[in-house]
Amino acid sequence: MAGDRAADLVPVVPDPAVEAVVGSWPAVFDNTRAAAPGLEPDPSPLSLVQDHLADQAPPRGDR
């Protein structure tokens, strides 16, 4: 989203504690209850980032 220069600022370092937690999560989820009232999953991780950035943008008059 922000380019290679920004990505290079974030180190990719394995963390055994985080890996243990995330590794314990189920690989498949039953979303039947969430789907019943019409909730839908996000189409992609990228859409989550884009939505977050849009929510954080200052109002147009402040730019």
Buried (B, 14 or more C-beta within 10 A) or exposed (E): EEEEEEEEEEEEEEEEEEEEEEEEEEEEEEEEEEEEEEEEEEEEEEEEEEEEEEEEEEEEEEE
